[in-house]
Amino acid sequence: MHYMQDNATVIAGGRGNHAYILAAAPIYDEWIRNNYELRVWQTYLQIGIQGRHWAKEVSTRIKKRGNVINNRFIKKKINRLTNNIAQASATITNL
């Protein structure tokens, strides 16, 4: 962290670097948030499958406790997050 603070002007000094940082920062932020949420939902799925216990987050969103319904909901959520992460990665690559 100190390295970034001490060398921020050198790192982002050029116009191209500055523009890239401004364009990439919100995309990286979205990527990080989606990646974290993906890990959380993967853990919920693992807990539900192994222990037959569904996290409160799942139960409140589904309003039911059926294994098939909860499984399907979480897998759709994981698929959506995976697609969002892939899209953010592709956007970063194209910058």
Backbone bond lengths (Angstrom), bond angles and torsions (degrees), N, CA, C in turn:
res aa  C-N    CA-C-N  psi(-1)  N-CA   C-N-CA  omega(-1)  CA-C   N-CA-C  phi
1 M - - - 1.442 - - 1.518 110.43 -
2 H 1.326 116.19 -41.86 1.461 119.07 -179.78 1.524 110.99 -65.35
3 Y 1.328 115.86 -34.94 1.461 119.24 178.25 1.523 110.39 -60.09
4 M 1.333 115.95 -45.13 1.467 120.17 179.85 1.523 111.04 -63.86
5 Q 1.320 117.18 -42.46 1.462 119.98 179.84 1.521 111.57 -65.45
6 D 1.321 116.72 -41.60 1.462 120.55 -178.17 1.522 112.78 -71.66
7 N 1.323 117.28 -30.63 1.459 121.07 -173.97 1.522 113.48 -114.23
8 A 1.309 118.33 17.33 1.464 121.38 -176.86 1.516 112.27 -60.29
9 T 1.317 118.00 -40.96 1.464 119.59 -178.91 1.521 111.14 -68.04
10 V 1.312 117.65 -34.57 1.466 120.65 178.39 1.527 110.26 -70.91
11 I 1.333 116.46 -43.24 1.461 121.28 -177.65 1.525 111.19 -66.34
12 A 1.303 117.14 -47.08 1.466 121.39 -175.71 1.518 111.91 -102.75
13 G 1.310 116.78 20.17 1.458 120.10 -175.06 1.514 114.35 -67.68
14 G 1.313 118.50 -39.35 1.454 120.85 -178.02 1.511 111.93 -74.98
15 R 1.324 115.34 154.50 1.470 119.30 179.88 1.521 111.92 -63.88
16 G 1.326 116.02 -39.20 1.461 119.53 179.48 1.515 111.96 -64.54
17 N 1.322 116.22 -42.93 1.467 120.12 178.35 1.519 111.05 -64.10
18 H 1.316 115.85 -42.79 1.466 120.66 -179.60 1.529 110.39 -62.72
19 A 1.320 116.72 -44.60 1.468 120.59 179.44 1.526 110.87 -64.58
20 Y 1.329 116.25 -40.63 1.463 120.24 179.12 1.524 110.84 -62.97
21 I 1.322 116.33 -44.52 1.467 120.67 -179.97 1.524 110.59 -61.89
22 L 1.329 116.82 -43.72 1.467 120.00 179.54 1.527 111.54 -65.09
23 A 1.322 117.02 -36.51 1.464 120.09 -179.95 1.529 111.78 -76.86
24 A 1.326 116.69 -36.24 1.462 120.36 -172.99 1.524 114.01 -85.50
25 A 1.317 118.30 -27.34 1.472 120.90 -174.31 1.528 113.39 -56.57
26 P 1.344 119.55 -49.32 1.473 117.51 179.99 1.531 112.97 -66.90
27 I 1.326 116.58 -29.85 1.466 119.53 179.10 1.525 110.23 -71.01
28 Y 1.334 116.47 -43.15 1.466 119.95 175.75 1.526 110.74 -62.43
29 D 1.318 117.07 -38.45 1.462 120.91 178.24 1.525 110.36 -60.72
30 E 1.326 116.09 -46.37 1.462 120.66 178.29 1.528 110.54 -62.83
31 W 1.334 117.01 -41.57 1.460 122.09 -179.81 1.526 110.50 -61.21
32 I 1.328 116.21 -44.98 1.470 120.92 -179.00 1.524 110.82 -65.29
33 R 1.342 116.90 -44.70 1.469 119.84 179.68 1.522 111.24 -63.46
34 N 1.336 117.68 -43.99 1.463 120.90 178.99 1.522 111.68 -65.11
35 N 1.324 116.89 -38.25 1.457 120.70 179.18 1.529 110.81 -65.06
36 Y 1.320 116.48 -42.36 1.466 120.44 177.47 1.533 110.24 -62.94
37 E 1.328 116.37 -46.99 1.465 120.42 -179.42 1.528 110.72 -63.34
38 L 1.328 116.91 -36.99 1.465 121.04 177.25 1.526 110.73 -59.90
39 R 1.324 117.02 -45.59 1.464 120.26 179.00 1.524 111.35 -62.82
40 V 1.332 116.79 -37.96 1.468 120.22 178.33 1.524 110.36 -63.10
41 W 1.334 117.59 -47.39 1.461 120.76 -178.26 1.524 111.89 -69.15
42 Q 1.328 118.01 -32.73 1.460 120.13 174.48 1.525 110.58 -64.53
43 T 1.317 116.11 -37.99 1.464 120.23 177.24 1.524 110.70 -67.30
44 Y 1.338 117.50 -41.62 1.467 120.68 176.16 1.525 110.48 -57.92
45 L 1.326 116.57 -43.47 1.463 120.38 179.93 1.524 110.69 -64.20
46 Q 1.313 116.55 -44.38 1.461 121.01 179.76 1.530 110.90 -61.48
47 I 1.322 116.85 -43.92 1.471 120.63 178.50 1.522 110.27 -63.38
48 G 1.327 116.68 -42.75 1.457 120.53 -179.06 1.512 113.22 -65.41
49 I 1.322 116.41 -39.64 1.465 120.25 -178.77 1.525 110.99 -73.90
50 Q 1.316 117.04 -45.87 1.466 120.47 -175.79 1.522 112.87 -75.61
51 G 1.314 116.34 -42.73 1.455 118.69 -173.03 1.507 115.08 -104.87
52 R 1.326 116.08 -0.90 1.474 120.07 -176.86 1.525 111.71 54.35
53 H 1.306 115.37 30.29 1.462 121.51 176.77 1.519 107.25 -125.41
54 W 1.316 116.72 126.87 1.458 120.78 -178.14 1.518 109.49 -102.14
55 A 1.305 115.35 136.77 1.463 121.49 179.97 1.523 110.14 -60.81
56 K 1.313 115.77 152.17 1.461 121.31 -179.09 1.526 110.87 -57.97
57 E 1.317 116.70 -36.34 1.469 121.74 177.96 1.528 111.19 -56.20
58 V 1.311 116.71 -41.83 1.464 121.79 -179.96 1.523 109.92 -70.27
59 S 1.316 116.98 -47.25 1.466 121.31 -177.35 1.521 112.23 -61.87
60 T 1.329 117.41 -39.62 1.465 119.44 -178.90 1.521 111.76 -72.46
61 R 1.310 117.98 -31.30 1.466 119.89 179.10 1.517 112.01 -77.26
62 I 1.313 117.18 -34.65 1.457 121.63 -176.36 1.525 111.81 -88.44
63 K 1.298 116.95 -33.73 1.471 124.04 -176.74 1.530 111.87 70.17
64 K 1.326 116.76 10.40 1.461 121.29 176.88 1.517 107.97 -138.48
65 R 1.308 116.46 165.96 1.461 120.02 -178.35 1.529 112.49 -119.32
66 G 1.303 118.01 19.57 1.460 120.51 -179.81 1.517 112.11 -74.37
67 N 1.326 115.70 135.82 1.460 120.31 -177.72 1.523 112.44 -62.34
68 V 1.320 117.36 -42.71 1.463 120.80 -177.67 1.525 110.65 -65.05
69 I 1.314 116.85 -45.31 1.467 121.28 -179.03 1.524 110.48 -65.53
70 N 1.313 117.30 -45.71 1.466 121.05 179.22 1.524 111.14 -63.44
71 N 1.323 115.87 -42.30 1.459 121.18 177.94 1.528 110.91 -58.96
72 R 1.313 116.06 -48.80 1.466 121.77 -179.06 1.526 110.98 -62.26
73 F 1.322 116.81 -43.66 1.464 121.01 -179.87 1.526 111.10 -60.82
74 I 1.332 116.38 -47.46 1.465 120.15 -177.74 1.526 110.66 -66.83
75 K 1.321 117.62 -39.73 1.467 119.82 179.30 1.529 111.31 -65.02
76 K 1.326 117.62 -36.78 1.470 120.47 175.05 1.522 110.54 -64.75
77 K 1.315 116.14 -41.74 1.468 121.42 178.75 1.525 110.21 -62.67
78 I 1.324 117.14 -45.11 1.462 121.91 178.67 1.527 110.36 -62.75
79 N 1.320 117.26 -42.17 1.461 121.33 179.05 1.528 111.00 -62.35
80 R 1.329 117.14 -43.46 1.462 121.25 179.55 1.523 110.77 -63.19
81 L 1.330 116.61 -44.50 1.462 120.52 179.76 1.528 111.43 -65.50
82 T 1.330 116.99 -39.77 1.464 120.69 177.44 1.522 110.78 -62.20
83 N 1.322 116.67 -41.83 1.468 120.22 177.16 1.519 111.40 -64.39
84 N 1.327 117.56 -40.76 1.467 120.92 177.97 1.526 111.25 -62.90
85 I 1.323 116.98 -40.31 1.462 121.33 179.06 1.527 110.20 -65.85
86 A 1.321 116.99 -43.28 1.468 120.49 178.92 1.523 111.03 -63.66
87 Q 1.321 116.35 -40.25 1.462 120.71 178.99 1.528 110.88 -65.51
88 A 1.319 117.62 -42.08 1.467 120.76 178.12 1.526 110.60 -64.88
89 S 1.324 117.18 -39.81 1.466 120.84 177.86 1.524 111.00 -63.29
90 A 1.324 116.65 -41.67 1.465 120.43 178.33 1.523 111.04 -65.45
91 T 1.322 116.75 -38.43 1.463 120.71 178.59 1.519 110.62 -64.60
92 I 1.324 117.23 -42.95 1.471 121.39 177.87 1.528 109.92 -62.07
93 T 1.320 116.78 -41.90 1.462 120.81 -179.63 1.526 111.25 -61.96
94 N 1.322 116.65 -35.70 1.467 120.70 -177.61 1.519 114.03 -81.49
95 L 1.330 118.68 -5.09 1.469 119.73 -179.76 1.500 111.93 -71.17
